[in-house]
Amino acid sequence: MFDKFTSYLQFEKRYSEHTVLAYGQDLNAFVEFAEVKKISEFADLSSAFIRSWIVYLIEGGMKNKSVNRKLASLRTFYKWMRKEGLIDHSPMTKVQGPKNEKHLPVFAKESELLPSKIEELFSDDYSGKRDALMLELFYQTGIRLSELIGLTLKDIQGNQIKVLGKRNKERIIPISDDLVQQIQEYLELRKEISSKCENLLLLDSGNKLYPTFAYRKINYYLGKVTSLDKKSPHILRHTFATHMLNRGTGLETLKDLLGHANLSATQVYTHNSFAQLNSIYSQAHPRGHKTS
């Protein structure tokens, strides 16, 4: 039913494979609820019916953020149908999603990620060098999991890396001399693994990394140095952003480094930064100290 729409997402919107898959899952969930069998039947669905789907999802325990993602998929689908002349109007114009819950990003402390603590976690063989580089790339550049997996040998360009972000938007991220040296040491061992695959980080078999592997590795190593409940590649992205802000990086610069489309997505980290500043003030200023 959705083959043409999927092609539209892939080739016109240039969405990632992961995003296209998520859209398909969201639409299939709606089709199951609405019991529609043809695209033409979408035209008969009202905004009230779609709001009933929202209620159904929330009562089923789905978080507001997930509900809004499904609505975004459905909204894009209706826009595509109008573009193709399959429907005259979209009921989504009268549908508003629930407000997203606001959660501050979780991040690791600088003291938990000191080089002296991190280095002792890894062996000197290929697997150890790869895992160490994987963790450092996440922490030192703030890249997403999909971006790390997509890095190629050609993306390493001296003291910077080229990253292909969401919607195939490229950005350049500077890297430190130490990270450059770490990459070179890894590449020496990589030569024994594969000379064919263009991806930077490879499995021991020489094949491209996959998301579950990278997630599992980062979860394991972060568990060695932090007591955070969440231990994932995205936590290292949050950590990168928070530590950069705490050390004086401007929001516009951070926005570009993270590959955010707008500043509002970056501003969430200012709450963590303010909490850090407040803590420093309370301890350092003569009248800022709080006693219990």
C-alpha positions as CSV (number, residue, x, y, z in Angstrom):
1,M,0.0,0.0,0.0
2,F,2.8,2.4,0.9
3,D,5.4,1.6,-1.8
4,K,5.1,4.9,-3.6
5,F,5.1,6.8,-0.4
6,T,8.2,5.0,0.7
7,S,10.0,5.9,-2.5
8,Y,9.0,9.5,-2.0
9,L,10.6,9.5,1.5
10,Q,13.7,7.8,0.2
11,F,14.4,9.7,-3.0
12,E,12.6,13.0,-2.7
13,K,12.8,13.7,1.0
14,R,16.1,11.8,1.3
15,Y,15.2,10.4,4.7
16,S,17.5,7.9,6.3
17,E,16.7,4.1,6.2
18,H,16.0,4.3,9.9
19,T,13.5,7.1,9.4
20,V,11.7,5.5,6.5
21,L,11.4,2.3,8.5
22,A,9.9,4.2,11.5
23,Y,7.4,5.9,9.2
24,G,6.3,2.6,7.8
25,Q,5.8,1.2,11.3
26,D,3.8,4.2,12.4
27,L,1.5,4.0,9.3
28,N,1.0,0.3,9.7
29,A,-0.1,0.9,13.3
30,F,-2.6,3.4,12.2
31,V,-3.9,1.2,9.4
32,E,-4.5,-1.6,11.9
33,F,-6.4,0.8,14.1
34,A,-8.5,2.4,11.3
35,E,-9.0,-0.9,9.4
36,V,-8.4,0.7,6.1
37,K,-7.3,-1.5,3.1
38,K,-6.9,1.1,0.3
39,I,-5.2,4.5,0.2
40,S,-8.5,6.0,-1.1
41,E,-10.1,5.1,2.2
42,F,-7.9,7.6,4.1
43,A,-10.0,10.4,2.5
44,D,-13.0,9.3,4.5
45,L,-11.3,9.5,7.9
46,S,-12.1,12.6,10.0
47,S,-10.0,14.6,12.4
48,A,-12.2,13.3,15.2
49,F,-11.3,9.8,14.3
50,I,-7.6,10.5,14.4
51,R,-8.0,12.2,17.8
52,S,-9.6,9.0,19.0
53,W,-6.4,7.2,17.9
54,I,-4.4,9.6,20.0
55,V,-6.6,8.8,23.0
56,Y,-6.2,5.0,22.3
57,L,-2.4,5.3,22.2
58,I,-2.1,7.4,25.4
59,E,-4.5,5.1,27.3
60,G,-2.3,2.2,26.1
61,G,0.6,3.8,28.0
62,M,2.4,5.4,25.0
63,K,4.5,8.4,25.9
64,N,3.5,11.8,24.4
65,K,6.7,12.0,22.4
66,S,6.0,8.7,20.7
67,V,2.4,9.7,20.0
68,N,3.7,12.9,18.3
69,R,6.1,11.0,16.2
70,K,3.3,8.8,14.9
71,L,1.3,11.9,14.2
72,A,4.2,13.4,12.3
73,S,4.4,10.3,10.1
74,L,0.6,10.4,9.5
75,R,0.8,14.1,8.8
76,T,3.5,13.6,6.2
77,F,1.5,10.8,4.6
78,Y,-1.5,13.0,4.2
79,K,0.6,15.9,2.7
80,W,2.0,13.4,0.2
81,M,-1.5,12.2,-0.7
82,R,-2.6,15.8,-1.4
83,K,0.5,16.4,-3.4
84,E,-0.3,13.4,-5.5
85,G,-4.0,14.5,-5.9
86,L,-5.3,11.4,-4.1
87,I,-7.3,13.5,-1.6
88,D,-8.7,17.0,-1.6
89,H,-8.0,17.9,2.1
90,S,-6.2,16.6,5.1
91,P,-7.9,16.0,8.4
92,M,-4.5,16.5,10.1
93,T,-4.9,20.3,9.8
94,K,-7.4,20.1,12.8
95,V,-5.3,17.6,14.8
96,Q,-2.9,18.7,17.5
97,G,-0.8,16.2,19.4
98,P,-0.3,16.1,23.2
99,K,2.4,18.3,24.7
100,N,5.8,16.5,25.0
101,E,7.0,15.8,28.5
102,K,10.1,17.9,29.3
103,H,13.1,15.9,30.6
104,L,16.6,17.3,31.0
105,P,19.2,15.5,29.1
106,V,21.2,13.0,31.2
107,F,25.0,13.2,31.0
108,A,28.1,11.8,32.6
109,K,30.4,13.9,34.8
110,E,33.8,15.1,33.5
111,S,35.5,13.3,36.3
112,E,33.9,10.0,35.1
113,L,35.4,10.3,31.7
114,L,39.0,11.3,32.5
115,P,41.6,9.7,30.1
116,S,43.2,7.9,33.0
117,K,39.9,6.1,33.7
118,I,38.9,5.5,30.1
119,E,42.3,4.1,28.9
120,E,42.4,1.3,31.4
121,L,39.1,-0.1,30.1
122,F,40.5,-1.2,26.7
123,S,42.9,-3.9,25.5
124,D,45.7,-3.1,22.9
125,D,44.3,-5.5,20.2
126,Y,42.1,-4.5,17.3
127,S,38.8,-4.9,19.3
128,G,40.1,-2.8,22.1
129,K,41.4,0.0,19.9
130,R,38.1,0.1,17.9
131,D,36.0,0.2,21.0
132,A,38.1,2.9,22.6
133,L,37.9,5.0,19.4
134,M,34.2,4.5,19.2
135,L,33.7,5.8,22.7
136,E,36.0,8.8,22.1
137,L,34.3,9.7,18.8
138,F,31.0,9.8,20.6
139,Y,32.3,11.9,23.5
140,Q,34.6,14.2,21.6
141,T,32.4,15.0,18.7
142,G,28.8,14.5,19.9
143,I,27.8,12.5,16.7
144,R,24.8,10.3,16.6
145,L,24.9,6.5,16.5
146,S,23.8,6.4,12.8
147,E,26.5,9.1,12.0
148,L,29.2,7.1,13.6
149,I,28.3,3.9,11.8
150,G,28.2,5.8,8.5
151,L,31.7,7.3,8.9
152,T,34.1,6.2,6.0
153,L,37.8,6.4,5.7
154,K,37.5,9.4,3.4
155,D,35.6,11.3,6.1
156,I,38.8,11.6,8.2
157,Q,40.4,14.7,6.9
158,G,43.4,15.8,9.0
159,N,42.1,17.4,12.2
160,Q,38.5,17.2,11.2
161,I,35.8,14.7,10.3
162,K,33.0,15.0,7.8
163,V,29.7,13.8,9.1
164,L,26.6,13.0,7.1
165,G,23.7,13.9,9.4
166,K,19.9,13.8,9.2
167,R,18.4,14.3,5.8
168,N,21.9,13.9,4.3
169,K,23.1,17.2,5.6
170,E,26.9,17.3,5.9
171,R,28.8,19.1,8.6
172,I,32.5,19.3,9.6
173,I,33.6,18.7,13.1
174,P,37.1,19.6,14.4
175,I,39.0,16.9,16.3
176,S,41.9,17.1,18.7
177,D,45.5,16.0,18.0
178,D,45.1,13.2,20.5
179,L,42.0,11.9,18.7
180,V,43.9,12.1,15.4
181,Q,46.7,10.0,16.8
182,Q,44.2,7.5,18.2
183,I,42.6,7.1,14.8
184,Q,46.0,6.5,13.2
185,E,46.8,3.8,15.7
186,Y,43.5,2.2,15.0
187,L,44.0,2.3,11.3
188,E,47.2,0.4,11.5
189,L,45.4,-2.5,13.1
190,R,42.5,-2.1,10.8
191,K,44.7,-3.0,7.8
192,E,44.8,-6.6,9.1
193,I,41.0,-6.8,9.3
194,S,39.9,-5.5,5.9
195,S,41.1,-3.6,2.8
196,K,37.8,-3.6,1.0
197,C,35.2,-2.0,3.3
198,E,35.2,1.8,3.2
199,N,33.6,2.2,6.6
200,L,35.9,3.5,9.3
201,L,34.8,1.2,12.1
202,L,34.5,-2.5,11.5
203,L,33.5,-5.6,13.3
204,D,36.3,-8.2,14.0
205,S,35.0,-10.0,10.9
206,G,35.7,-7.0,8.7
207,N,32.0,-6.1,8.2
208,K,30.4,-2.8,8.9
209,L,29.2,-2.0,12.4
210,Y,25.5,-2.3,13.2
211,P,23.6,-0.2,15.8
212,T,22.9,-2.9,18.3
213,F,26.6,-3.8,18.5
214,A,27.7,-0.2,19.1
215,Y,24.9,0.4,21.6
216,R,25.9,-2.7,23.6
217,K,29.6,-1.8,23.6
218,I,29.0,1.7,24.9
219,N,26.5,0.5,27.5
220,Y,29.1,-1.9,28.8
221,Y,32.0,0.6,29.0
222,L,29.9,3.4,30.5
223,G,28.7,1.0,33.1
224,K,32.4,0.7,34.2
225,V,32.8,4.4,34.9
226,T,29.4,5.8,35.7
227,S,26.4,4.9,37.8
228,L,23.9,6.5,35.4
229,D,20.7,4.5,34.7
230,K,20.9,5.3,31.0
231,K,24.2,4.3,29.3
232,S,24.0,4.7,25.6
233,P,25.7,6.5,22.7
234,H,23.1,9.3,23.0
235,I,24.1,9.9,26.6
236,L,27.6,10.6,25.3
237,R,26.1,13.1,22.8
238,H,24.3,14.8,25.7
239,T,27.6,14.7,27.7
240,F,29.5,16.3,24.8
241,A,27.0,19.1,24.6
242,T,26.7,19.8,28.3
243,H,30.5,19.8,28.8
244,M,31.0,22.1,25.9
245,L,28.5,24.6,27.2
246,N,29.9,24.4,30.7
247,R,33.3,25.4,29.3
248,G,31.9,28.4,27.5
249,T,30.8,27.3,24.0
250,G,28.2,29.5,22.4
251,L,24.8,28.0,21.5
252,E,25.2,28.8,17.8
253,T,28.5,27.0,17.7
254,L,27.1,24.0,19.6
255,K,24.1,23.9,17.3
256,D,26.4,23.6,14.2
257,L,28.5,20.9,15.9
258,L,25.5,18.8,16.8
259,G,23.9,19.2,13.4
260,H,20.6,20.6,14.8
261,A,18.3,22.2,12.3
262,N,17.2,25.0,14.7
263,L,18.4,26.6,18.0
264,S,15.5,25.4,20.0
265,A,16.8,21.8,19.9
266,T,20.1,23.0,21.3
267,Q,18.7,25.2,24.1
268,V,17.6,22.3,26.2
269,Y,21.3,21.9,27.2
270,T,21.3,25.3,28.8
271,H,19.3,24.0,31.7
272,N,22.0,21.6,32.6
273,S,24.6,24.3,32.1
274,F,22.7,26.6,34.4
275,A,22.5,23.9,37.0
276,Q,26.3,23.6,36.8
277,L,26.8,27.3,37.1
278,N,24.4,27.5,40.1
279,S,26.3,24.8,41.8
280,I,29.6,26.6,41.3
281,Y,28.1,29.8,42.5
282,S,26.7,28.2,45.7
283,Q,30.1,26.8,46.6
284,A,32.3,29.7,45.5
285,H,30.5,33.0,46.4
286,P,30.6,34.1,50.0
287,R,26.9,34.7,50.0
288,G,26.1,31.9,47.7
289,H,26.8,29.1,50.1
290,K,23.7,27.3,51.3
291,T,23.6,25.5,54.6
292,S,21.2,22.7,55.4
